[in-house]
Amino acid sequence: MFRLPALRTTGGLVLALACTLGALAPADAPGTPSWQGSPDVTPHAYRWLNDFRPADTYAITVVRGATKKQVLRRLGVVRTELGDLTHQQASEYAQNRMNGWGFPRVIQVTKLGPAVVVFEPWTARGFFKAHRLTRRARLASFITDVDLDTYVKVEKHQTRIRAFDPLFRPPRQGALPQEQGLHFGARHSNVFAQSWAFLERITLIHLSRAWINEPHPTYVFRGRN
């Protein structure tokens, strides 16, 4: 079970985030890059998550406003660079090296358009250390584990804007416009598709199945989970 600190935010911060994201909405134009997201994307765009999970336990975080070098530094100390691995290879690397002290901190950190995507099989350092990644940036993050515990959160400039369990209906207080129409907590809904669509609405970065399946730079950080 994930335990998150109490959310502290203000209506002004929520409004500022909404205005910022509105200004970043993509223009319809030919030759739109594959990573270009939509503020109105629906879970249907991520329906492939119905039968696909990159790992039983994973966190995925999309950061806007920070470089890859900054994200790597703020995640911790890199012990080993593994080169480009698929998500399956990264997950297997971590699983094969599990011991009584847990899993090694295997994290994939990749530049995607104007964003940096952090994928963590069997760990969640980026999710729980988000304040380190958002000094002058913002992010949206989703985490799940083998027991189907789930959380999404949005942070900006080291301040948590929103956090909730997408398996249930989110609290109305502090709700973001990007939640409208995603129907979190609805019966028979796909929490993975809903959550990844929410990440796209917040960051305007689209995560395609083809891109997820590509090899990405993979690192082992100091410490274990």
URQUIMO-V153896 format. One record per pair of residues at least 6 apart in sequence whose C-alpha atoms are under 6 Angstrom apart, sorted by the first residue. I is the first residue (numbers start at 1). GAP is how many residues later the second one is. D is the distance in whole Angstrom. If there is no record, write none. Layout:
BEGIN
I&GAP&D + I&GAP&D
END
This chain:
BEGIN
9&152&6 + 35&170&5 + 35&171&5 + 36&169&5 + 36&170&6 + 37&163&6 + 37&167&4 + 37&168&4 + 37&169&4 + 38&166&6 + 39&162&4 + 42&155&6 + 43&150&5 + 43&151&5 + 43&154&5 + 46&147&5 + 47&146&6 + 49&144&6 + 56&89&6 + 56&90&5 + 57&65&5 + 57&87&6 + 57&88&4 + 57&89&5 + 58&62&5 + 58&63&4 + 58&64&5 + 58&85&6 + 58&86&6 + 59&60&6 + 59&61&5 + 59&65&6 + 59&83&6 + 59&84&4 + 60&58&6 + 60&59&5 + 60&81&6 + 60&82&5 + 61&56&6 + 61&57&5 + 61&79&6 + 61&80&4 + 62&54&6 + 62&55&5 + 62&77&5 + 62&78&6 + 63&52&6 + 63&53&5 + 63&75&6 + 63&76&4 + 64&51&5 + 64&73&6 + 64&74&5 + 65&72&4 + 66&71&6 + 68&48&6 + 71&62&6 + 74&58&6 + 77&144&5 + 77&145&6 + 78&142&6 + 78&143&4 + 79&141&6 + 79&142&5 + 79&143&6 + 80&139&6 + 80&140&5 + 81&138&5 + 82&136&5 + 82&137&6 + 83&134&5 + 83&135&6 + 84&131&5 + 84&132&5 + 84&133&4 + 84&134&6 + 85&130&4 + 85&131&5 + 86&128&6 + 86&129&4 + 91&30&5 + 94&9&6 + 94&10&6 + 102&122&6 + 102&123&5 + 103&121&5 + 103&122&5 + 104&120&5 + 105&115&5 + 105&116&5 + 105&119&6 + 106&113&6 + 106&114&5 + 107&12&6 + 107&13&5 + 107&111&6 + 107&112&5 + 108&10&6 + 108&11&5 + 108&109&6 + 108&110&4 + 109&8&6 + 109&9&5 + 110&6&6 + 110&7&5 + 131&27&4 + 134&22&6 + 134&23&5 + 134&24&5 + 135&22&5 + 135&23&5 + 136&21&5 + 137&19&6 + 137&20&6 + 138&17&5 + 138&18&4 + 139&15&6 + 139&16&5 + 140&13&6 + 140&14&5 + 140&59&5 + 141&11&6 + 141&12&5 + 142&9&6 + 142&10&4 + 143&7&5 + 143&8&5 + 144&6&4 + 150&15&6 + 151&13&6 + 151&14&4 + 152&11&6 + 152&12&6 + 153&9&5 + 153&10&4 + 154&7&5 + 154&8&5 + 155&6&5 + 166&18&5 + 167&18&5 + 168&17&4 + 169&15&5 + 169&16&4 + 178&23&6 + 182&12&6 + 200&6&6
END
